[in-house]
Structures are given as C-alpha cells and as structure tokens.
Amino acid sequence: MKNQYGSNKLVMLALLVATITGCGGGVDPVTYPLRSALDALTRSGSSFTMTAIGTGAAATKAVDGDCSGTLVETDAATVDSTAFDGTPGLSSDVSATLTFTSGCGQATVTATETDYFDSNLLPLGADVTGVNYFGKYLKPPVIPATVKLGDKGDIGRLTFYSEKAYTTVVRYADRSYAIEADSPPSTTSVIANSISKAYDDKDALLSVSEVRYRIDTAGKLTMVSQDILQYDNSKTPPATTRVVFRCTSGC
C-alpha cells in the first residue's frame, strides 16, 4: 500500500537474479517473471480491500497485531505525464482510506499520492498530498526480469523532501526484498515481500512495512497482506504499534 503511514510503497519490489548449483551438476531453479508482472499491474492499475483483526491481546498479538480495521486502496492505471522532471514518462494516482475500529482508536484516515515512472515503468518518485512530501530516487532502483525462492537484497532509497526543489530532507525509506515460500508451499508460486524501513531526517526509525504479493510462474501478481510496525519515538524506549492487514477483496 501507499504512504498514509509515512512509508511510501511506490516500488513494491526490486530483485537480483542468482543461480544455484546442486550436487552432481547444475540445477535450474523455478524462476518468476517479476519485472513483467509488476509492469503489467502498474500499467493496468488495481483496487483492493484489506482487513485487520488484531485486538492487542497477548494471545493473538504476534499473529494479528494490535488493531482492527479496514483499508481500501485504488491505484489508477498509468497515464502519460511530464510532471516529475519535464521529461516524458508515466504517472498513477493513488487513494487509500483506512478506518480503525478497535485497538488504535476510532479514526478514519484518507490519503492520496501520485507515483511517477519513466517510459519503461521504472519508478522515479512520488508526491504525497496533504503532508506535502516530495519523494525522489537519487539512484535508480534495480528491478530485474526474474526472481527465485530465497532471493533477498537491497532495492534502494526513496528520499522525501519538503519542497519540489528537493533540498530539505524530511524523511527517507530504505527498501529491501525477500522471496519467501508460499503457504501452503507451492512449486508454481512464491511470496514476494517488499520491505520498507522509514526514518526521519535524524535517522530515527519511524516504521517498518512489509507488503507481500503472491507471484506465480505465469506472471500473475496479487496482493496478500501488509504488516506495519509503527514507532512512537516520543517515548523511551520507543513504543510500537503493529497492524496486520490481509487482503479480502481484489486479491
């Protein structure tokens, strides 16, 4: 999901390809066409609803988190745009509404942003409405063609500024990935986990977000869940709140 928690999801995944060798000769691992699947989903857009059922009770906290609520998100199909840097590219408008029903207070939060891509759908940055954050990748994120079970590594850093001139840093998000086994285990699908750690301008950790998608060998990419750990740095040691959303519609 996108940046209603200060941890923009602009790039879901970026992965490095590797090979493995088995005893007695080379073994070809099952590979998944991540880049084309991600490009297709970004270009066409998506809409989904996610539900959290956490109550904060000790017996369920480790699995379901502290809060109950719903998240409804719509990622519009990409359109031609020159708004990011004046050069031809693409953009997608994103809107999300979060409603907590227990555990984190009675609250509804609505957020919008615009994500920007180059002509090859490589992410460039994002404008986050309301908080007026302007995000930019200072180095292009790496998104290879294929991935396999067990791959992990760094994606890159998305830096957020307080103005479009990109001079005053307000926060940044370090992205990484892990390709995990599906549940139940499968030989035709895996879970692609996009991990984002958000920090303020003083390097204090603000949140850790893990967005999980299922990808199969045919290149179908679908939302599974999002696990968000939020830090309250006004307390010593920092207090944490965890929300676990699972996809219930549009999955």
Residue pairs with C-beta under 8 A, 6 or more apart in sequence:
1 9
1 50
1 71
1 73
1 96
1 209
1 211
1 226
1 245
2 8
2 9
2 10
2 73
2 75
2 94
2 96
2 111
2 113
2 115
2 126
3 9
3 10
3 111
3 113
3 126
3 128
3 133
4 96
4 98
4 109
4 110
4 111
5 198
5 207
5 209
5 228
5 230
6 131
6 171
6 198
6 206
6 207
7 173
7 196
7 197
7 198
7 206
7 207
7 208
7 209
7 228
8 113
8 126
8 128
8 133
8 135
8 158
8 160
8 173
8 196
9 194
9 196
9 209
9 211
10 115
10 123
10 125
10 126
10 135
10 158
11 123
11 141
11 143
11 155
11 156
11 158
11 175
11 194
12 38
12 192
12 194
12 211
12 213
13 34
13 38
13 143
13 147
13 155
13 177
13 192
13 194
13 213
14 141
14 142
14 143
14 144
14 155
14 156
14 175
14 177
15 34
15 142
15 143
15 144
15 147
15 151
15 153
15 177
15 179
15 192
16 142
16 144
16 151
16 153
17 31
17 144
17 145
17 146
17 147
17 148
17 151
18 148
18 151
19 26
19 29
20 27
20 29
20 148
21 27
29 148
29 149
30 148
30 149
30 187
30 188
30 217
31 146
31 147
31 148
31 217
32 146
32 147
32 148
32 179
32 189
32 190
32 192
32 215
32 216
32 217
32 219
33 145
33 146
33 215
33 217
33 219
34 143
34 144
34 145
34 146
34 147
34 192
34 215
34 221
35 143
35 144
35 145
35 146
36 145
36 219
37 215
37 219
37 220
37 221
38 121
38 143
38 221
39 121
40 219
40 221
41 221
42 75
42 78
42 92
42 117
42 121
43 77
43 78
43 90
43 121
44 77
45 74
45 75
45 76
45 77
45 78
45 92
46 74
46 75
46 223
46 250
47 72
47 73
47 74
47 75
47 250
48 72
48 73
48 223
48 247
48 249
48 250
48 251
49 70
49 71
49 72
49 73
49 247
49 248
49 249
49 250
50 70
50 71
50 72
50 73
50 223
50 225
50 226
50 245
50 246
50 247
50 248
51 69
51 70
51 71
51 245
51 246
51 248
52 64
52 65
52 67
52 68
52 69
52 70
52 71
52 243
52 244
52 245
52 246
53 64
53 68
53 244
53 246
54 60
54 61
54 64
54 65
54 66
54 67
54 68
54 103
54 242
54 243
54 244
55 64
55 66
55 68
55 102
55 103
56 65
56 66
56 67
56 103
61 242
63 244
64 244
65 103
65 227
65 242
65 243
65 244
66 103
66 104
66 241
66 242
66 243
67 100
67 102
67 103
67 104
67 241
67 242
67 243
68 100
68 101
68 102
68 103
69 98
69 99
69 100
69 101
69 102
69 104
69 243
70 98
70 99
70 101
71 96
71 97
71 98
71 226
71 245
72 96
72 97
73 94
73 95
73 96
73 97
74 94
74 95
74 96
75 92
75 94
76 92
76 93
76 94
77 92
78 90
78 91
78 92
78 117
78 121
79 90
79 91
79 92
80 88
80 89
80 90
81 89
81 90
81 91
81 116
82 88
82 89
83 91
83 114
83 116
84 91
84 116
84 124
84 125
85 124
87 118
88 119
89 116
89 117
89 118
89 119
89 124
90 116
90 117
90 118
90 119
90 121
91 114
91 115
91 116
91 117
92 114
92 115
92 117
93 112
93 113
93 114
94 112
94 113
94 114
94 115
95 110
95 111
95 112
96 110
96 111
96 112
97 108
97 109
97 110
98 108
98 109
98 110
98 111
99 107
99 108
99 109
100 106
100 107
100 108
104 241
104 243
111 128
111 129
111 130
112 128
112 129
112 130
113 126
113 127
113 128
113 129
114 126
114 127
114 129
115 123
115 125
115 126
116 123
116 124
116 125
116 126
116 127
117 123
117 124
118 124
122 140
122 141
122 143
123 137
123 141
124 136
124 137
125 134
125 135
125 136
125 137
125 158
126 133
126 134
126 135
126 158
127 133
127 134
127 135
128 134
128 135
128 160
132 162
132 163
133 160
133 161
133 162
133 170
133 171
134 160
134 161
134 162
134 163
134 164
134 166
135 158
135 159
135 160
135 161
135 173
136 158
136 159
136 161
136 166
137 156
137 157
137 158
137 159
138 157
138 159
139 156
139 157
140 156
141 155
141 156
141 175
142 155
142 156
147 179
147 190
147 192
147 215
148 179
148 190
149 179
149 180
149 181
149 190
150 179
151 177
151 178
151 179
152 176
152 177
152 178
152 179
153 176
153 177
154 174
154 175
154 176
155 175
155 176
155 177
155 194
156 175
157 172
157 173
157 174
157 175
158 172
158 173
158 175
159 166
159 169
159 172
160 169
160 170
160 171
160 172
160 173
161 167
161 168
161 169
161 170
162 168
162 170
169 201
170 200
170 201
171 198
171 199
171 200
171 201
171 206
172 198
172 199
173 196
173 197
173 198
173 199
174 196
174 197
174 199
175 194
175 195
175 196
176 195
176 197
177 192
177 193
177 194
177 195
178 193
178 195
179 190
179 191
179 192
179 193
180 190
180 191
180 192
180 193
180 212
181 190
181 191
182 189
182 190
182 191
182 214
183 191
188 216
188 217
189 214
189 215
189 216
189 217
190 214
190 215
191 212
191 213
191 214
191 215
191 224
192 212
192 213
192 214
192 215
192 221
193 210
193 211
193 212
194 210
194 211
194 212
194 213
195 208
195 209
195 210
196 207
196 208
196 209
196 210
196 211
197 205
197 207
197 208
198 205
198 206
198 207
198 208
198 209
199 205
199 206
200 206
200 233
204 231
204 233
205 231
205 233
205 238
206 230
206 231
206 233
207 228
207 229
207 230
207 231
208 228
208 229
209 226
209 227
209 228
209 229
210 226
210 227
210 228
211 223
211 225
211 226
212 223
212 224
212 225
212 226
212 227
213 221
213 222
213 223
213 224
214 220
214 221
214 222
214 224
215 221
222 247
222 251
223 247
223 250
223 251
224 246
224 247
224 251
225 244
225 245
225 246
225 247
226 244
226 245
227 242
227 243
227 244
227 245
228 242
228 243
228 244
228 245
229 240
229 241
229 242
230 240
230 241
230 242
230 243
231 238
231 239
231 240
232 238
232 239
232 240
232 241
